[in-house]
């Protein structure tokens, strides 16, 4: 999800799947004021929904901004036949750990199954 797509999402109130876990945070004053302003602008969205969407968009942007660091192993070829090297930067590790925790969270939401 992109930050630029959030307004259209909030205008149509899209369905979301959430974890059973909650996260309590104390926001900086300016951020809290912005959340309150957004909630007033989009009354169909709760503070939690706004914060969730903003956090998800920021995490997506963060992952996209992680630099590609080419490793030694060739994993594919591009359309011109040039080698594409594996990424040995933070992106693969973030994706691996995300999958690990996604499985854990799904297990919790299914009653531990």
C-alpha positions as CSV (number, residue, x, y, z in Angstrom):
1,X,0.0,0.0,0.0
2,X,1.2,3.5,-0.8
3,X,0.7,6.5,1.3
4,X,-0.8,8.2,-1.8
5,X,-3.5,5.5,-1.9
6,X,-4.7,6.0,1.7
7,X,-7.2,8.8,1.1
8,X,-9.1,6.7,-1.5
9,X,-9.0,3.7,0.9
10,X,-10.4,5.8,3.7
11,X,-13.2,7.2,1.4
12,X,-14.4,3.7,0.6
13,X,-13.7,2.1,4.0
14,X,-12.0,-1.1,2.8
15,X,-12.2,-4.4,4.7
16,X,-9.1,-5.4,6.7
17,X,-7.8,-8.4,8.5
18,X,-6.1,-7.8,11.8
19,X,-4.1,-9.6,14.4
20,X,-5.3,-10.4,17.9
21,X,-2.3,-8.6,19.2
22,X,-2.5,-4.9,20.1
23,X,0.3,-2.3,20.2
24,X,0.1,0.7,22.5
25,X,2.2,3.7,21.5
26,X,2.5,7.3,22.7
27,X,2.5,9.6,19.7
28,X,4.4,12.9,19.4
29,X,2.0,15.8,19.9
30,X,2.1,16.9,16.2
31,X,1.4,13.3,15.0
32,X,-1.5,13.0,17.4
33,X,-3.0,16.3,16.1
34,X,-2.6,15.0,12.6
35,X,-4.4,11.8,13.4
36,X,-7.2,13.8,15.1
37,X,-7.4,16.0,12.0
38,X,-7.6,13.0,9.7
39,X,-10.3,11.4,11.8
40,X,-12.3,14.5,11.5
41,X,-11.8,14.6,7.8
42,X,-12.7,10.8,7.4
43,X,-15.2,10.2,10.2
44,X,-15.8,6.6,9.0
45,X,-12.3,5.7,10.1
46,X,-11.3,5.2,13.7
47,X,-8.0,6.5,15.1
48,X,-6.7,2.9,15.2
49,X,-7.6,2.3,11.5
50,X,-5.9,5.5,10.4
51,X,-2.8,4.7,12.4
52,X,-2.8,1.1,11.1
53,X,-3.1,2.2,7.5
54,X,-0.3,4.9,7.9
55,X,2.0,2.4,9.6
56,X,1.4,-0.3,6.9
57,X,2.1,2.3,4.2
58,X,5.2,3.4,5.9
59,X,6.5,-0.2,6.3
60,X,5.9,-0.8,2.6
61,X,7.8,2.4,1.7
62,X,10.6,1.4,4.1
63,X,11.0,-2.0,2.5
64,X,11.0,-0.5,-1.0
65,X,13.7,2.0,0.1
66,X,16.1,-0.6,1.4
67,X,19.1,-0.6,-0.9
68,X,19.7,-3.6,-3.2
69,X,23.2,-5.0,-2.5
70,X,24.3,-7.5,-5.1
71,X,25.8,-10.8,-3.8
72,X,27.9,-13.3,-5.7
73,X,25.2,-15.8,-6.7
74,X,23.4,-15.3,-10.0
75,X,19.7,-16.0,-9.5
76,X,18.3,-15.0,-12.9
77,X,19.0,-13.2,-16.1
78,X,17.3,-10.1,-17.3
79,X,15.7,-9.7,-20.8
80,X,19.1,-9.0,-22.4
81,X,20.7,-12.1,-20.8
82,X,22.7,-10.1,-18.2
83,X,23.0,-11.7,-14.8
84,X,20.8,-10.7,-11.9
85,X,22.6,-11.3,-8.6
86,X,20.9,-12.2,-5.3
87,X,20.2,-9.3,-2.9
88,X,22.4,-9.6,0.2
89,X,21.1,-6.4,1.7
90,X,18.4,-6.0,4.4
91,X,15.4,-6.7,2.1
92,X,15.7,-10.6,2.0
93,X,16.3,-10.7,5.8
94,X,13.3,-8.5,6.4
95,X,11.1,-10.6,4.1
96,X,12.3,-13.9,5.8
97,X,11.6,-12.6,9.3
98,X,8.3,-11.2,8.2
99,X,7.2,-14.6,7.0
100,X,8.4,-16.2,10.2
101,X,6.3,-13.8,12.3
102,X,3.4,-13.9,9.9
103,X,3.1,-17.7,10.4
104,X,3.3,-17.2,14.2
105,X,0.6,-14.5,14.1
106,X,-1.6,-16.6,11.9
107,X,-1.2,-19.5,14.3
108,X,-2.3,-17.3,17.2
109,X,-5.4,-16.1,15.3
110,X,-6.4,-19.7,14.5
111,X,-6.4,-20.7,18.1
112,X,-2.8,-21.8,18.1
113,X,-3.4,-24.3,15.3
